Amino acid sequence: MSLTSSYLKKLISDKAKELGFVHTGFSKAEILENESAKLKEWLDSGFAADMTWIEKGFDKRRNVNMIMEDAKSVISLAYNYYTPIEHNETLPKISRYAWGRDYHKILKPKLKELCEFIRLHCEERSNKVISEFASLQLAMLYYVDDGPVMDKAWAVKSGIGWMGKHTNVISPKYGSWLFLCEIITNIEFDEYDSPLEDLCGSCTLCISACPTGAIEEYKVDANLCISYQTIENRGEIPDNINLDGWIFGCDVCQDVCPYNSPKYNHPTDDLNFYPKEELTMSPPSQGGVPVGGGGHHFLDICSDKSGVRWKDKSKLTQIAEEEFNKIFANSPVKRTKYKGWKRNLEKISPR
């Protein structure tokens, strides 16, 4: 690797770490032949349910050069969101990633800052170490799970982790509690990272633990997936789907993964992803981070002025749309919309 390329990669990785990203990987922009073939097979199987937008963007997912014509590299990044708090099985459950603020609003400014940092250093003609990039008409596009990009495939290619049987990317250090992002750029590096070994082995815990049987090895049938049904599905939830107490998303396949055991879990330093204070009965905290953990569960109380208890499902369904919008104004939960929120609550089995 040239000094120039090596130096710039280190600059980018160091800055990403400073911004809170726990992994940074570099991949050559190329057609995802094998990955797109598997995606096509998944789509043809009807496993995407009614998520037609996936197929509409298929060509771009297959080839990033249809997003950026002169794309040369994809920089993949991972951000840890694990919080050391357990689900309370007696209460309506929300997926861990949605306990705090909307991750798009947290990570996009970080990616923007990283891109501006890259641009500054590449366009600095006085920097002799990376002067070869000074004349480049630099181009960068960044995504946080919001574009026609196969973020999991790129994360695997760049060595962030391997694709687990539950189809989440697993880092050998951080497990699968990761938000994945990428920057597509026309910067070409001399050397790229390599995929990691798949360490799932013969383990099938995620498959056997799925409440609806949605998981096959390295495939998820969205028609049976609780996350799809509670978030993406805008219609009625089929009678044969038992939400198992989940009202937004589902964490079961990740909760049972050995790589998400205490040995691997590293609590995030980002307080944005801890439960909103008004939505939890918090234990003593230190610097804003919950400590002790005894009896601390998400959704213990509601921010309703009347003090509505979350464990009273009948009162939860009575929350007005205005209150719902207020509580979840900066939360991923708003994605299900008020109509979906009420539908999900009415669907869960009585506790």
C-alpha positions in Angstrom: 0.0 0.0 0.0 1.3 3.5 -0.8 2.0 5.9 2.0 -0.7 8.2 0.6 -3.4 5.5 0.8 -2.3 4.1 4.1 -2.2 7.6 5.7 -5.6 8.6 4.4 -7.2 5.4 5.6 -5.7 5.9 9.1 -6.9 9.5 9.1 -10.5 8.3 8.3 -10.5 5.5 10.8 -9.1 7.7 13.6 -11.7 10.4 12.9 -14.5 7.8 12.7 -13.4 6.4 16.1 -13.4 10.0 17.5 -17.0 10.3 16.3 -18.0 7.2 18.2 -17.9 4.5 15.4 -16.5 1.2 16.7 -15.6 -0.3 13.4 -14.4 1.2 10.1 -13.8 -1.0 7.0 -12.9 -0.3 3.4 -14.2 -2.2 0.3 -13.6 -1.8 -3.4 -16.8 -0.6 -5.2 -17.8 -3.5 -7.4 -20.9 -5.4 -8.5 -22.3 -7.5 -5.7 -22.8 -10.6 -7.8 -23.3 -13.3 -5.2 -25.1 -11.0 -2.7 -27.5 -9.7 -5.3 -28.2 -13.2 -6.5 -29.2 -14.2 -3.0 -31.4 -11.0 -2.7 -33.1 -11.9 -6.0 -33.8 -15.4 -4.7 -35.2 -14.0 -1.5 -37.4 -11.6 -3.4 -38.6 -14.3 -5.8 -39.6 -16.4 -2.7 -42.0 -13.7 -1.6 -40.1 -13.2 1.6 -40.1 -9.4 1.2 -43.9 -9.4 1.8 -45.1 -6.0 0.4 -41.8 -4.2 0.7 -41.8 -3.4 -3.1 -39.2 -0.6 -2.6 -36.5 -3.3 -2.2 -37.1 -4.6 -5.7 -37.5 -1.2 -7.2 -33.9 -0.3 -6.1 -32.5 -3.7 -7.0 -30.1 -2.5 -9.7 -28.6 0.1 -7.4 -28.2 -2.4 -4.6 -26.4 -4.7 -7.0 -24.1 -2.0 -8.4 -23.2 1.2 -6.5 -21.9 2.7 -9.7 -25.6 3.3 -10.6 -25.7 5.5 -7.5 -22.3 7.2 -8.1 -21.0 6.7 -11.6 -17.3 7.0 -10.7 -17.6 5.2 -7.3 -14.3 3.5 -6.4 -14.7 2.6 -2.7 -17.3 1.9 0.0 -16.4 2.9 3.5 -18.4 0.9 6.0 -18.9 2.0 9.6 -20.6 0.4 12.6 -22.0 2.2 15.7 -22.7 0.4 18.9 -26.1 0.9 20.5 -26.2 -1.7 23.2 -27.6 -0.6 26.5 -27.3 -2.9 29.6 -31.1 -3.0 30.3 -33.3 -6.0 30.0 -36.8 -6.4 28.5 -39.6 -6.9 31.0 -41.5 -9.9 29.8 -44.7 -8.7 31.6 -44.8 -5.4 29.7 -45.3 -4.5 26.0 -41.8 -4.7 24.4 -40.0 -2.4 22.0 -36.9 -3.3 20.2 -33.7 -2.1 21.9 -32.6 0.0 18.9 -35.7 2.2 19.3 -35.4 2.9 23.1 -33.7 6.3 22.6 -33.5 8.8 19.8 -33.9 8.1 16.2 -30.5 6.8 15.1 -30.7 8.5 11.7 -30.7 11.9 13.5 -27.7 11.0 15.5 -25.5 9.3 12.9 -26.2 11.4 9.8 -24.5 14.5 11.4 -21.6 12.3 12.3 -21.2 11.0 8.7 -21.5 14.5 7.4 -18.7 15.7 9.7 -16.6 12.7 8.6 -17.1 13.5 4.9 -16.2 17.1 5.5 -13.1 16.0 7.3 -12.1 13.7 4.4 -12.8 16.5 1.9 -10.7 19.0 3.9 -7.7 16.7 4.0 -8.0 15.6 0.3 -8.3 19.1 -0.9 -5.4 20.4 1.2 -2.8 20.9 -1.5 -0.2 21.8 1.0 -0.4 18.3 2.6 2.3 16.6 0.6 1.4 13.2 2.0 -1.9 13.0 0.3 -1.4 15.6 -2.4 -2.4 13.1 -5.1 -6.0 13.6 -4.1 -5.8 17.4 -4.3 -6.8 17.5 -8.0 -9.6 14.9 -7.6 -13.1 16.1 -8.1 -14.0 14.5 -4.8 -17.5 12.8 -4.5 -19.0 11.2 -1.4 -22.5 10.0 -0.5 -23.4 8.7 2.9 -26.3 6.5 4.0 -27.7 5.3 7.3 -30.0 2.5 6.4 -32.0 4.8 4.2 -30.9 4.3 0.6 -30.7 1.6 -2.1 -27.5 0.2 -0.6 -26.9 -3.4 0.8 -25.4 -2.1 4.0 -25.0 -5.6 5.5 -23.3 -6.9 2.4 -20.8 -4.1 2.4 -20.2 -4.4 6.2 -19.3 -8.1 5.6 -17.0 -7.3 2.7 -15.2 -4.7 4.7 -14.5 -7.0 7.7 -17.0 -5.3 10.1 -18.4 -8.8 10.9 -20.0 -11.8 9.3 -23.6 -12.4 8.3 -25.3 -14.3 11.1 -28.0 -16.9 10.4 -30.5 -14.3 11.6 -29.2 -12.0 8.8 -27.8 -9.5 11.2 -24.1 -8.7 11.0 -22.1 -10.0 13.9 -18.9 -8.4 15.1 -16.6 -10.7 17.0 -16.1 -7.9 19.6 -19.5 -6.1 19.7 -22.0 -8.7 18.7 -24.9 -7.6 16.5 -26.1 -4.5 18.4 -24.8 -2.3 15.7 -26.1 0.5 13.4 -24.5 0.1 10.0 -23.6 3.1 7.7 -21.6 3.6 4.6 -19.9 6.3 2.5 -19.7 5.8 -1.2 -16.8 7.7 -2.7 -14.6 8.1 -5.8 -11.5 7.8 -3.7 -9.5 4.7 -4.7 -7.4 3.0 -2.1 -4.5 0.7 -2.9 -5.7 -2.0 -0.5 -9.0 -3.0 1.0 -10.2 -5.0 4.0 -11.2 -8.7 3.8 -14.3 -10.5 5.1 -14.1 -12.3 8.4 -14.7 -16.0 9.0 -18.4 -17.0 9.6 -18.3 -18.2 13.2 -21.9 -19.2 13.6 -20.9 -22.8 13.0 -23.6 -25.3 13.9 -25.4 -22.9 16.2 -29.1 -22.5 15.4 -30.3 -20.7 18.6 -31.7 -17.8 16.6 -33.7 -20.1 14.4 -35.2 -22.1 17.1 -35.9 -19.1 19.4 -37.9 -17.1 16.7 -41.4 -16.9 18.1 -43.0 -17.2 14.6 -40.5 -19.5 12.8 -39.6 -16.6 10.5 -35.9 -17.5 10.3 -34.3 -20.0 8.0 -30.5 -20.2 7.7 -29.4 -16.8 6.5 -32.9 -15.9 5.4 -35.8 -14.2 7.1 -39.4 -14.5 5.9 -40.8 -11.0 6.4 -44.3 -12.4 6.2 -43.7 -14.1 9.5 -41.3 -11.6 11.1 -42.6 -9.7 14.1 -40.4 -6.7 13.2 -42.0 -6.5 9.7 -45.5 -6.9 11.1 -45.2 -4.3 13.8 -43.3 -1.7 11.7 -43.5 -2.1 8.0 -46.9 -3.7 7.6 -49.6 -1.0 7.2 -52.5 -3.4 7.0 -53.9 -5.9 9.5 -51.6 -8.4 11.2 -52.6 -12.0 10.2 -54.3 -14.1 12.9 -51.6 -16.7 12.7 -48.9 -14.2 13.9 -48.4 -14.0 17.7 -46.5 -10.9 18.5 -45.3 -12.4 21.7 -45.7 -9.1 23.5 -43.8 -7.0 21.0 -45.3 -3.7 19.9 -42.4 -2.4 17.9 -39.7 -4.6 16.4 -38.4 -7.8 18.0 -35.0 -8.7 19.6 -35.4 -12.4 20.2 -32.9 -13.6 17.6 -30.3 -11.2 18.8 -31.0 -11.7 22.5 -30.2 -15.5 22.3 -27.1 -15.1 20.1 -23.9 -16.2 22.0 -22.1 -13.2 20.6 -24.5 -10.9 22.4 -23.8 -12.5 25.7 -22.3 -10.4 28.6 -18.8 -11.5 27.4 -19.2 -9.6 24.2 -21.7 -6.8 25.1 -20.1 -3.4 25.5 -22.6 -0.7 26.7 -22.6 2.2 24.3 -21.2 5.5 25.5 -23.8 7.4 23.6 -26.6 8.4 25.9 -28.9 9.1 23.0 -29.7 5.4 22.8 -30.6 4.9 26.4 -34.4 4.9 27.2 -35.9 8.3 27.4 -36.0 9.3 31.1 -39.8 9.9 31.0 -40.4 6.4 29.7 -38.6 4.5 32.4 -38.3 4.1 36.2 -34.6 4.7 36.3 -32.2 3.3 38.9 -29.4 5.5 40.3 -27.3 6.9 37.5 -23.7 8.0 37.2 -23.0 10.6 34.6 -26.4 10.0 33.1 -25.7 6.3 32.6 -27.9 3.8 34.5 -26.0 1.8 37.0 -26.9 -1.2 39.2 -29.6 -2.3 36.7 -31.7 -4.0 39.5 -35.3 -4.0 38.4 -34.7 -1.4 35.6 -36.8 -2.1 32.6 -37.9 0.0 29.6 -41.5 1.1 29.4 -42.1 1.0 33.1 -44.1 4.3 33.0 -45.5 6.6 30.4 -44.9 10.4 30.1 -48.6 10.9 30.1 -49.4 13.7 32.6 -52.0 11.4 34.2 -49.2 8.9 35.1 -50.6 6.1 33.0 -48.8 2.8 33.7 -47.4 1.0 30.8 -48.4 -2.3 32.3 -52.1 -1.3 31.9 -52.6 -2.1 28.3 -56.2 -0.8 28.2 -54.9 2.7 29.1 -52.1 2.4 26.6 -54.6 2.1 23.8 -56.3 5.2 25.0 -53.3 7.5 24.5 -54.4 10.1 22.1 -52.5 10.6 18.8 -51.2 14.0 20.0 -49.7 12.4 23.0 -48.2 9.6 20.9 -46.6 12.1 18.6 -45.2 14.0 21.6 -43.7 11.0 23.4 -42.1 9.5 20.2 -41.3 12.7 18.4 -37.6 11.8 18.1 -37.9 8.1 18.2 -37.9 5.3 15.6 -41.2 4.2 17.1 -43.0 7.0 15.2 -42.4 5.0 12.1 -45.2 2.6 12.9 -47.6 5.7 13.1 -50.4 6.1 15.6 -52.6 3.7 13.7 -50.0 0.9 13.8 -49.2 1.6 17.5 -52.9 1.0 18.4 -53.1 -2.0 16.2 -50.0 -3.6 17.7 -51.2 -3.0 21.3 -54.5 -4.5 20.6 -52.9 -7.5 18.9 -50.5 -8.6 21.7 -51.6 -11.4 24.0 -53.1 -10.4 27.3 -50.6 -10.4 30.1 
